[in-house]
Amino acid sequence: SEAYALFAIRGKKDASTDQQGKVGKEGHGMTAINIMEFDAGLEKARKMHSQCLSIMKKFWRLAQKHHKKGDVVFAQMCSLAEDYGKCYDTANSEYLYLIDKFSKS
């Protein structure tokens, strides 16, 4: 987030606006809609990372406990592992989309 803030500050400092409403240098600028889309995508990826960390924490806490009902615990751990995989895949695909769409920004 600090790197993004520096990017935004430098962009404001060096910004030049053309007829199409783009901000940036030499035609490689971004419109306000693109910036909002980038921010939303980055926020979605951050949220998925946060969920991944939360799931990992639950997984290892569950693994630490010794239960008499081992099958139930194993099923819960498998469910958490599946949830982790979904969050990871979502964050990964969001980053790949952002890199592909805004590769010149």
PyMOL CGO cylinders between C-alpha atoms (Angstrom):
from pymol import cmd
from pymol.cgo import CYLINDER

trace = [
    CYLINDER, 0.00, 0.00, 0.00, 2.94, 2.34, 0.63, 0.3, 1, 1, 1, 1, 1, 1,
    CYLINDER, 2.94, 2.34, 0.63, 4.27, 1.72, -2.87, 0.3, 1, 1, 1, 1, 1, 1,
    CYLINDER, 4.27, 1.72, -2.87, 0.85, 2.48, -4.31, 0.3, 1, 1, 1, 1, 1, 1,
    CYLINDER, 0.85, 2.48, -4.31, 0.65, 5.73, -2.32, 0.3, 1, 1, 1, 1, 1, 1,
    CYLINDER, 0.65, 5.73, -2.32, 4.05, 6.76, -3.69, 0.3, 1, 1, 1, 1, 1, 1,
    CYLINDER, 4.05, 6.76, -3.69, 2.84, 5.88, -7.19, 0.3, 1, 1, 1, 1, 1, 1,
    CYLINDER, 2.84, 5.88, -7.19, -0.23, 8.08, -6.71, 0.3, 1, 1, 1, 1, 1, 1,
    CYLINDER, -0.23, 8.08, -6.71, 1.81, 11.00, -5.35, 0.3, 1, 1, 1, 1, 1, 1,
    CYLINDER, 1.81, 11.00, -5.35, 4.29, 10.79, -8.23, 0.3, 1, 1, 1, 1, 1, 1,
    CYLINDER, 4.29, 10.79, -8.23, 1.39, 10.52, -10.67, 0.3, 1, 1, 1, 1, 1, 1,
    CYLINDER, 1.39, 10.52, -10.67, -0.15, 13.71, -9.29, 0.3, 1, 1, 1, 1, 1, 1,
    CYLINDER, -0.15, 13.71, -9.29, 3.16, 15.50, -9.45, 0.3, 1, 1, 1, 1, 1, 1,
    CYLINDER, 3.16, 15.50, -9.45, 3.94, 14.48, -13.03, 0.3, 1, 1, 1, 1, 1, 1,
    CYLINDER, 3.94, 14.48, -13.03, 0.36, 14.27, -14.30, 0.3, 1, 1, 1, 1, 1, 1,
    CYLINDER, 0.36, 14.27, -14.30, -0.64, 15.70, -17.60, 0.3, 1, 1, 1, 1, 1, 1,
    CYLINDER, -0.64, 15.70, -17.60, -4.22, 15.47, -18.77, 0.3, 1, 1, 1, 1, 1, 1,
    CYLINDER, -4.22, 15.47, -18.77, -5.13, 15.06, -22.45, 0.3, 1, 1, 1, 1, 1, 1,
    CYLINDER, -5.13, 15.06, -22.45, -8.49, 15.37, -24.26, 0.3, 1, 1, 1, 1, 1, 1,
    CYLINDER, -8.49, 15.37, -24.26, -9.60, 11.84, -23.37, 0.3, 1, 1, 1, 1, 1, 1,
    CYLINDER, -9.60, 11.84, -23.37, -9.40, 12.40, -19.63, 0.3, 1, 1, 1, 1, 1, 1,
    CYLINDER, -9.40, 12.40, -19.63, -6.34, 10.22, -19.10, 0.3, 1, 1, 1, 1, 1, 1,
    CYLINDER, -6.34, 10.22, -19.10, -3.77, 10.99, -16.46, 0.3, 1, 1, 1, 1, 1, 1,
    CYLINDER, -3.77, 10.99, -16.46, -0.16, 10.08, -17.08, 0.3, 1, 1, 1, 1, 1, 1,
    CYLINDER, -0.16, 10.08, -17.08, 2.68, 10.45, -19.53, 0.3, 1, 1, 1, 1, 1, 1,
    CYLINDER, 2.68, 10.45, -19.53, 2.92, 9.77, -23.26, 0.3, 1, 1, 1, 1, 1, 1,
    CYLINDER, 2.92, 9.77, -23.26, -0.50, 8.20, -23.74, 0.3, 1, 1, 1, 1, 1, 1,
    CYLINDER, -0.50, 8.20, -23.74, 0.06, 5.44, -21.16, 0.3, 1, 1, 1, 1, 1, 1,
    CYLINDER, 0.06, 5.44, -21.16, -2.23, 7.05, -18.60, 0.3, 1, 1, 1, 1, 1, 1,
    CYLINDER, -2.23, 7.05, -18.60, -5.18, 5.66, -16.75, 0.3, 1, 1, 1, 1, 1, 1,
    CYLINDER, -5.18, 5.66, -16.75, -8.72, 6.98, -16.62, 0.3, 1, 1, 1, 1, 1, 1,
    CYLINDER, -8.72, 6.98, -16.62, -10.49, 7.46, -13.33, 0.3, 1, 1, 1, 1, 1, 1,
    CYLINDER, -10.49, 7.46, -13.33, -12.58, 4.36, -14.08, 0.3, 1, 1, 1, 1, 1, 1,
    CYLINDER, -12.58, 4.36, -14.08, -9.43, 2.29, -14.59, 0.3, 1, 1, 1, 1, 1, 1,
    CYLINDER, -9.43, 2.29, -14.59, -7.98, 3.54, -11.30, 0.3, 1, 1, 1, 1, 1, 1,
    CYLINDER, -7.98, 3.54, -11.30, -11.20, 2.63, -9.49, 0.3, 1, 1, 1, 1, 1, 1,
    CYLINDER, -11.20, 2.63, -9.49, -11.19, -0.81, -11.12, 0.3, 1, 1, 1, 1, 1, 1,
    CYLINDER, -11.19, -0.81, -11.12, -7.56, -1.33, -10.11, 0.3, 1, 1, 1, 1, 1, 1,
    CYLINDER, -7.56, -1.33, -10.11, -8.31, -0.30, -6.52, 0.3, 1, 1, 1, 1, 1, 1,
    CYLINDER, -8.31, -0.30, -6.52, -11.31, -2.64, -6.34, 0.3, 1, 1, 1, 1, 1, 1,
    CYLINDER, -11.31, -2.64, -6.34, -9.27, -5.55, -7.72, 0.3, 1, 1, 1, 1, 1, 1,
    CYLINDER, -9.27, -5.55, -7.72, -6.42, -4.90, -5.32, 0.3, 1, 1, 1, 1, 1, 1,
    CYLINDER, -6.42, -4.90, -5.32, -8.85, -4.70, -2.41, 0.3, 1, 1, 1, 1, 1, 1,
    CYLINDER, -8.85, -4.70, -2.41, -10.43, -8.00, -3.43, 0.3, 1, 1, 1, 1, 1, 1,
    CYLINDER, -10.43, -8.00, -3.43, -6.99, -9.67, -3.56, 0.3, 1, 1, 1, 1, 1, 1,
    CYLINDER, -6.99, -9.67, -3.56, -6.08, -8.25, -0.14, 0.3, 1, 1, 1, 1, 1, 1,
    CYLINDER, -6.08, -8.25, -0.14, -9.33, -9.53, 1.33, 0.3, 1, 1, 1, 1, 1, 1,
    CYLINDER, -9.33, -9.53, 1.33, -8.59, -13.01, -0.04, 0.3, 1, 1, 1, 1, 1, 1,
    CYLINDER, -8.59, -13.01, -0.04, -5.08, -12.90, 1.46, 0.3, 1, 1, 1, 1, 1, 1,
    CYLINDER, -5.08, -12.90, 1.46, -6.56, -11.95, 4.81, 0.3, 1, 1, 1, 1, 1, 1,
    CYLINDER, -6.56, -11.95, 4.81, -9.00, -14.85, 4.61, 0.3, 1, 1, 1, 1, 1, 1,
    CYLINDER, -9.00, -14.85, 4.61, -6.15, -17.21, 3.68, 0.3, 1, 1, 1, 1, 1, 1,
    CYLINDER, -6.15, -17.21, 3.68, -4.24, -16.19, 6.81, 0.3, 1, 1, 1, 1, 1, 1,
    CYLINDER, -4.24, -16.19, 6.81, -7.34, -16.58, 8.97, 0.3, 1, 1, 1, 1, 1, 1,
    CYLINDER, -7.34, -16.58, 8.97, -8.01, -20.05, 7.54, 0.3, 1, 1, 1, 1, 1, 1,
    CYLINDER, -8.01, -20.05, 7.54, -4.37, -21.11, 8.08, 0.3, 1, 1, 1, 1, 1, 1,
    CYLINDER, -4.37, -21.11, 8.08, -4.59, -19.95, 11.69, 0.3, 1, 1, 1, 1, 1, 1,
    CYLINDER, -4.59, -19.95, 11.69, -7.79, -21.97, 12.26, 0.3, 1, 1, 1, 1, 1, 1,
    CYLINDER, -7.79, -21.97, 12.26, -6.27, -24.99, 10.51, 0.3, 1, 1, 1, 1, 1, 1,
    CYLINDER, -6.27, -24.99, 10.51, -3.16, -25.10, 12.69, 0.3, 1, 1, 1, 1, 1, 1,
    CYLINDER, -3.16, -25.10, 12.69, -5.09, -24.43, 15.90, 0.3, 1, 1, 1, 1, 1, 1,
    CYLINDER, -5.09, -24.43, 15.90, -7.35, -27.32, 15.04, 0.3, 1, 1, 1, 1, 1, 1,
    CYLINDER, -7.35, -27.32, 15.04, -4.32, -29.50, 14.25, 0.3, 1, 1, 1, 1, 1, 1,
    CYLINDER, -4.32, -29.50, 14.25, -2.81, -28.72, 17.69, 0.3, 1, 1, 1, 1, 1, 1,
    CYLINDER, -2.81, -28.72, 17.69, -5.81, -30.02, 19.61, 0.3, 1, 1, 1, 1, 1, 1,
    CYLINDER, -5.81, -30.02, 19.61, -6.14, -33.69, 20.47, 0.3, 1, 1, 1, 1, 1, 1,
    CYLINDER, -6.14, -33.69, 20.47, -9.73, -34.84, 20.12, 0.3, 1, 1, 1, 1, 1, 1,
    CYLINDER, -9.73, -34.84, 20.12, -11.34, -38.19, 20.73, 0.3, 1, 1, 1, 1, 1, 1,
    CYLINDER, -11.34, -38.19, 20.73, -13.39, -37.62, 17.58, 0.3, 1, 1, 1, 1, 1, 1,
    CYLINDER, -13.39, -37.62, 17.58, -10.51, -37.67, 15.12, 0.3, 1, 1, 1, 1, 1, 1,
    CYLINDER, -10.51, -37.67, 15.12, -12.74, -38.17, 12.07, 0.3, 1, 1, 1, 1, 1, 1,
    CYLINDER, -12.74, -38.17, 12.07, -14.69, -34.99, 12.82, 0.3, 1, 1, 1, 1, 1, 1,
    CYLINDER, -14.69, -34.99, 12.82, -11.50, -32.98, 13.23, 0.3, 1, 1, 1, 1, 1, 1,
    CYLINDER, -11.50, -32.98, 13.23, -10.06, -34.44, 10.04, 0.3, 1, 1, 1, 1, 1, 1,
    CYLINDER, -10.06, -34.44, 10.04, -13.22, -33.46, 8.13, 0.3, 1, 1, 1, 1, 1, 1,
    CYLINDER, -13.22, -33.46, 8.13, -13.02, -29.92, 9.52, 0.3, 1, 1, 1, 1, 1, 1,
    CYLINDER, -13.02, -29.92, 9.52, -9.35, -29.68, 8.53, 0.3, 1, 1, 1, 1, 1, 1,
    CYLINDER, -9.35, -29.68, 8.53, -10.16, -30.89, 5.00, 0.3, 1, 1, 1, 1, 1, 1,
    CYLINDER, -10.16, -30.89, 5.00, -12.91, -28.29, 4.74, 0.3, 1, 1, 1, 1, 1, 1,
    CYLINDER, -12.91, -28.29, 4.74, -10.50, -25.56, 5.86, 0.3, 1, 1, 1, 1, 1, 1,
    CYLINDER, -10.50, -25.56, 5.86, -7.93, -26.74, 3.33, 0.3, 1, 1, 1, 1, 1, 1,
    CYLINDER, -7.93, -26.74, 3.33, -10.54, -26.51, 0.55, 0.3, 1, 1, 1, 1, 1, 1,
    CYLINDER, -10.54, -26.51, 0.55, -11.53, -23.00, 1.67, 0.3, 1, 1, 1, 1, 1, 1,
    CYLINDER, -11.53, -23.00, 1.67, -7.87, -21.99, 1.69, 0.3, 1, 1, 1, 1, 1, 1,
    CYLINDER, -7.87, -21.99, 1.69, -7.45, -23.28, -1.86, 0.3, 1, 1, 1, 1, 1, 1,
    CYLINDER, -7.45, -23.28, -1.86, -10.47, -21.28, -3.07, 0.3, 1, 1, 1, 1, 1, 1,
    CYLINDER, -10.47, -21.28, -3.07, -9.21, -18.07, -1.45, 0.3, 1, 1, 1, 1, 1, 1,
    CYLINDER, -9.21, -18.07, -1.45, -5.72, -18.60, -2.82, 0.3, 1, 1, 1, 1, 1, 1,
    CYLINDER, -5.72, -18.60, -2.82, -7.01, -19.23, -6.34, 0.3, 1, 1, 1, 1, 1, 1,
    CYLINDER, -7.01, -19.23, -6.34, -9.24, -16.14, -6.21, 0.3, 1, 1, 1, 1, 1, 1,
    CYLINDER, -9.24, -16.14, -6.21, -6.38, -13.90, -5.05, 0.3, 1, 1, 1, 1, 1, 1,
    CYLINDER, -6.38, -13.90, -5.05, -4.03, -15.38, -7.64, 0.3, 1, 1, 1, 1, 1, 1,
    CYLINDER, -4.03, -15.38, -7.64, -6.50, -14.91, -10.50, 0.3, 1, 1, 1, 1, 1, 1,
    CYLINDER, -6.50, -14.91, -10.50, -7.21, -11.33, -9.40, 0.3, 1, 1, 1, 1, 1, 1,
    CYLINDER, -7.21, -11.33, -9.40, -3.49, -10.49, -9.41, 0.3, 1, 1, 1, 1, 1, 1,
    CYLINDER, -3.49, -10.49, -9.41, -3.06, -12.09, -12.84, 0.3, 1, 1, 1, 1, 1, 1,
    CYLINDER, -3.06, -12.09, -12.84, -6.02, -10.10, -14.18, 0.3, 1, 1, 1, 1, 1, 1,
    CYLINDER, -6.02, -10.10, -14.18, -4.61, -6.84, -12.81, 0.3, 1, 1, 1, 1, 1, 1,
    CYLINDER, -4.61, -6.84, -12.81, -1.17, -7.55, -14.24, 0.3, 1, 1, 1, 1, 1, 1,
    CYLINDER, -1.17, -7.55, -14.24, -2.65, -8.40, -17.62, 0.3, 1, 1, 1, 1, 1, 1,
    CYLINDER, -2.65, -8.40, -17.62, -5.04, -5.44, -17.81, 0.3, 1, 1, 1, 1, 1, 1,
    CYLINDER, -5.04, -5.44, -17.81, -2.75, -2.77, -16.34, 0.3, 1, 1, 1, 1, 1, 1,
    CYLINDER, -2.75, -2.77, -16.34, 0.62, -4.03, -17.53, 0.3, 1, 1, 1, 1, 1, 1,
    CYLINDER, 0.62, -4.03, -17.53, 1.66, -0.64, -18.92, 0.3, 1, 1, 1, 1, 1, 1,
    CYLINDER, 1.66, -0.64, -18.92, 0.52, 1.44, -15.97, 0.3, 1, 1, 1, 1, 1, 1,
]
cmd.load_cgo(trace, "trace")
